[in-house]
Amino acid sequence: MTSPVNHLVLIHGWAANRHVFDDLIPRLPESWQIQALDLPGHGQAPLAGHFDVIAAADALAEQITEPACLLGWSLGGLVSLHIAHRHPEKVRALCLTASFAKFCAGPDYPEGLNNPALAKMIELFQQDYHKYMKQFLQLQFLYAKDQHSILEKVLPDIVKHGAPAALQSALDALAEADARAFLPQLPQPACLIYGGKDTITPPRMGSYLQRHLPNAQMHTLEKAAHAPFLSHADEFARLLKAFATQQSMPV
């Protein structure tokens, strides 16, 4: 019988850092061992050369010391998929939010975006990271009950390290990465949580993952956008805890 797991690893998305989860963590069970990691070239994590999704997966896997449930947001979800594929002994379950197997659309992948607007944000972030990260987050909180309170909790620690060194190379890697081929090989249970108002990673990207992962369930928070764990933190935490219970994590 598989032993229970109480280790949760949080992996943030492009242009952010581990502090984006600061508002979610207090809503999770105290019995969980929670580890929030910085992607290479983000937050306090150094970047050696250019950002590479597989190299990022391997670097983060080295920091995971015991089997865990991975919670990956956006690019962090893509990296989580690669960790599950390359280091299956480290991953007991996956929770992917506002994420994808492939970001850009193609002839065989209409679920992707045709003209991602993220490239335009690089110059803005480099110009004034605090100002434009605040604006970016505010767009994700349009339907949140208390935008100001959420921003006060997470924004100062997100922006204190300045614009991530990996802004451009991580975006380049995101545009090229494609995890579709190995999805059917991932045995780990997966919980997919999407925002119904998300225009960056629309729910159709989650539907694709649900169809191709062997053991996946999907939930859509209709009024959430690209950061449901922030804008609808209580609902998100309830879904995560329900999924954790199914995986024998103590709640």
C-alpha positions as CSV (number, residue, x, y, z in Angstrom):
1,M,0.0,0.0,0.0
2,T,1.3,3.5,-0.9
3,S,2.1,5.5,2.2
4,P,0.3,8.8,2.7
5,V,1.9,12.0,1.4
6,N,1.8,15.3,3.1
7,H,4.3,17.2,1.1
8,L,3.1,20.0,-1.3
9,V,5.4,21.7,-3.6
10,L,4.3,25.0,-5.1
11,I,5.8,26.2,-8.5
12,H,4.9,29.6,-9.8
13,G,4.5,30.9,-13.3
14,W,6.3,33.2,-15.8
15,A,7.5,36.6,-14.5
16,A,6.5,35.9,-10.9
17,N,8.2,34.1,-7.9
18,R,7.3,31.8,-5.0
19,H,5.7,34.7,-3.0
20,V,2.7,34.6,-5.4
21,F,1.5,31.7,-3.2
22,D,1.8,33.7,0.1
23,D,-2.0,34.3,0.4
24,L,-2.9,30.6,-0.4
25,I,-0.5,28.9,2.1
26,P,-2.3,30.0,5.3
27,R,-5.5,28.5,3.9
28,L,-4.0,25.0,3.7
29,P,-3.7,22.4,6.5
30,E,-1.0,23.0,9.0
31,S,-0.1,19.3,8.8
32,W,1.1,19.7,5.3
33,Q,4.8,20.2,4.6
34,I,4.7,23.1,2.1
35,Q,7.7,24.0,-0.1
36,A,7.4,27.0,-2.5
37,L,10.2,27.1,-5.1
38,D,11.5,29.7,-7.5
39,L,12.0,28.8,-11.1
40,P,15.5,29.5,-12.5
41,G,16.0,33.2,-13.2
42,H,13.0,34.1,-11.0
43,G,12.9,35.4,-7.5
44,Q,16.2,34.5,-5.8
45,A,17.0,31.5,-8.1
46,P,20.0,32.1,-10.4
47,L,19.9,31.6,-14.1
48,A,22.7,29.8,-15.8
49,G,22.5,30.8,-19.5
50,H,19.1,30.6,-21.0
51,F,15.9,29.3,-19.4
52,D,15.1,25.8,-20.4
53,V,11.9,24.0,-19.3
54,I,13.6,20.6,-19.0
55,A,16.6,22.0,-17.1
56,A,14.2,23.9,-14.8
57,A,12.3,20.6,-14.1
58,D,15.6,18.8,-13.3
59,A,16.8,21.7,-11.1
60,L,13.5,21.8,-9.1
61,A,13.4,18.0,-8.8
62,E,16.7,18.2,-7.0
63,Q,15.1,20.3,-4.3
64,I,12.2,17.9,-3.8
65,T,13.4,15.5,-1.1
66,E,10.4,13.2,-0.8
67,P,7.3,12.2,-2.9
68,A,5.1,15.2,-3.2
69,C,2.0,16.6,-4.7
70,L,3.1,19.4,-7.1
71,L,0.9,22.5,-7.5
72,G,2.0,24.3,-10.7
73,W,0.6,27.6,-12.0
74,S,0.8,28.4,-15.7
75,L,4.5,27.9,-16.7
76,G,5.0,26.2,-13.4
77,G,2.4,23.6,-14.4
78,L,4.3,22.8,-17.6
79,V,7.5,22.4,-15.5
80,S,5.5,20.2,-13.1
81,L,4.5,17.9,-16.0
82,H,8.1,17.5,-17.0
83,I,9.1,16.7,-13.4
84,A,6.4,14.1,-13.2
85,H,7.7,12.6,-16.5
86,R,11.4,12.7,-15.8
87,H,11.3,12.1,-12.0
88,P,8.2,10.1,-11.3
89,E,9.5,8.9,-7.9
90,K,9.3,12.5,-6.7
91,V,5.6,13.1,-7.8
92,R,2.7,11.4,-6.1
93,A,0.0,13.7,-7.6
94,L,-0.4,16.9,-9.7
95,C,-2.5,20.0,-9.3
96,L,-2.2,22.2,-12.4
97,T,-3.9,25.6,-12.4
98,A,-4.2,27.9,-15.5
99,S,-1.6,25.7,-17.2
100,F,-1.0,23.8,-20.5
101,A,0.8,21.1,-22.3
102,K,1.6,23.5,-25.1
103,F,1.0,27.2,-25.1
104,C,0.9,28.3,-28.7
105,A,-1.7,27.0,-31.2
106,G,-0.7,24.9,-34.2
107,P,-2.5,23.0,-36.9
108,D,-2.9,20.0,-34.6
109,Y,-3.5,22.0,-31.5
110,P,-6.3,24.6,-31.7
111,E,-6.4,24.8,-27.9
112,G,-3.4,27.0,-27.9
113,L,-3.2,30.8,-28.3
114,N,-2.6,32.2,-31.9
115,N,-1.1,35.5,-30.9
116,P,0.0,35.5,-27.3
117,A,0.3,39.0,-26.0
118,L,2.9,38.2,-23.3
119,A,5.8,39.4,-25.4
120,K,4.5,43.0,-25.1
121,M,4.7,42.7,-21.3
122,I,8.5,42.1,-21.2
123,E,9.3,45.7,-22.0
124,L,6.8,47.0,-19.5
125,F,8.0,44.7,-16.7
126,Q,11.6,45.8,-17.4
127,Q,10.5,49.4,-17.4
128,D,8.6,49.3,-14.1
129,Y,8.1,45.8,-12.6
130,H,6.2,47.0,-9.6
131,K,3.7,49.1,-11.6
132,Y,3.0,46.6,-14.4
133,M,3.0,43.5,-12.1
134,K,0.4,45.3,-10.0
135,Q,-1.7,46.1,-13.2
136,F,-1.3,42.5,-14.4
137,L,-2.5,41.1,-11.1
138,Q,-5.4,43.6,-10.9
139,L,-6.7,42.2,-14.3
140,Q,-6.7,38.8,-12.7
141,F,-8.7,40.0,-9.8
142,L,-11.6,41.7,-11.6
143,Y,-14.1,39.4,-10.0
144,A,-12.4,39.0,-6.7
145,K,-14.1,40.1,-3.5
146,D,-11.2,42.1,-2.1
147,Q,-8.6,43.1,-4.7
148,H,-6.8,45.5,-2.4
149,S,-6.3,43.1,0.4
150,I,-4.9,40.4,-1.9
151,L,-2.5,42.8,-3.5
152,E,-1.3,44.1,-0.1
153,K,-0.5,40.5,0.9
154,V,1.4,39.3,-2.1
155,L,2.7,42.3,-4.2
156,P,5.5,43.6,-2.0
157,D,7.3,40.2,-1.8
158,I,6.7,39.4,-5.5
159,V,8.3,42.6,-6.7
160,K,11.1,43.1,-4.1
161,H,13.7,41.2,-6.2
162,G,12.9,43.2,-9.4
163,A,12.1,41.9,-12.8
164,P,13.1,38.3,-13.2
165,A,16.4,37.7,-15.2
166,A,14.6,35.0,-17.2
167,L,11.8,37.2,-18.6
168,Q,12.7,36.9,-22.2
169,S,14.3,33.4,-22.3
170,A,11.5,31.9,-20.2
171,L,9.0,33.3,-22.6
172,D,10.9,31.9,-25.5
173,A,11.1,28.5,-23.9
174,L,7.4,28.7,-23.0
175,A,6.5,29.3,-26.7
176,E,8.5,26.3,-27.9
177,A,7.8,23.8,-25.2
178,D,5.4,20.9,-25.9
179,A,4.6,18.2,-23.3
180,R,1.8,16.6,-25.3
181,A,3.7,13.4,-26.3
182,F,4.2,12.0,-22.8
183,L,0.8,13.0,-21.2
184,P,-0.7,9.5,-21.7
185,Q,2.4,8.1,-19.9
186,L,1.8,10.0,-16.6
187,P,0.1,7.8,-14.1
188,Q,-0.2,10.4,-11.3
189,P,-3.6,11.6,-10.4
190,A,-4.1,15.2,-11.6
191,C,-6.5,18.0,-10.5
192,L,-6.9,20.7,-13.1
193,I,-8.3,24.1,-11.9
194,Y,-9.0,26.9,-14.4
195,G,-10.6,30.3,-14.4
196,G,-13.6,30.8,-16.7
197,K,-12.5,34.4,-17.5
198,D,-8.9,33.4,-18.2
199,T,-7.8,34.7,-21.6
200,I,-4.1,33.7,-21.1
201,T,-4.7,30.0,-20.5
202,P,-8.3,29.5,-21.4
203,P,-10.1,26.4,-19.9
204,R,-9.9,24.7,-23.3
205,M,-6.2,24.1,-22.5
206,G,-7.3,22.3,-19.3
207,S,-9.8,20.3,-21.3
208,Y,-7.0,19.1,-23.5
209,L,-5.0,18.0,-20.5
210,Q,-8.1,16.2,-19.1
211,R,-8.6,14.2,-22.3
212,H,-4.9,13.1,-22.5
213,L,-3.9,12.5,-18.9
214,P,-5.0,9.0,-17.8
215,N,-6.3,10.1,-14.4
216,A,-7.4,13.7,-14.4
217,Q,-10.3,15.7,-13.0
218,M,-11.1,19.3,-14.0
219,H,-12.8,22.2,-12.2
220,T,-13.6,25.6,-13.6
221,L,-14.1,28.6,-11.3
222,E,-16.3,30.6,-13.6
223,K,-15.5,34.1,-12.4
224,A,-11.8,33.6,-11.9
225,A,-9.1,34.6,-14.5
226,H,-5.5,33.6,-14.7
227,A,-4.8,33.3,-11.0
228,P,-7.7,31.4,-9.4
229,F,-5.6,30.6,-6.3
230,L,-5.4,34.3,-5.6
231,S,-8.7,35.7,-6.8
232,H,-10.8,32.9,-5.4
233,A,-8.4,31.5,-2.8
234,D,-11.0,29.9,-0.5
235,E,-12.7,28.0,-3.3
236,F,-9.3,27.0,-4.7
237,A,-8.1,25.7,-1.3
238,R,-11.3,23.7,-0.9
239,L,-10.8,22.0,-4.3
240,L,-7.2,21.3,-3.5
241,K,-8.0,19.9,-0.1
242,A,-10.7,17.7,-1.6
243,F,-8.3,16.4,-4.1
244,A,-5.7,15.8,-1.4
245,T,-8.1,13.8,0.6
246,Q,-8.6,11.5,-2.4
247,Q,-4.8,11.1,-2.4
248,S,-4.7,10.2,1.3
249,M,-3.1,13.5,2.3
250,P,-4.2,14.5,5.8
251,V,-6.5,17.5,6.0
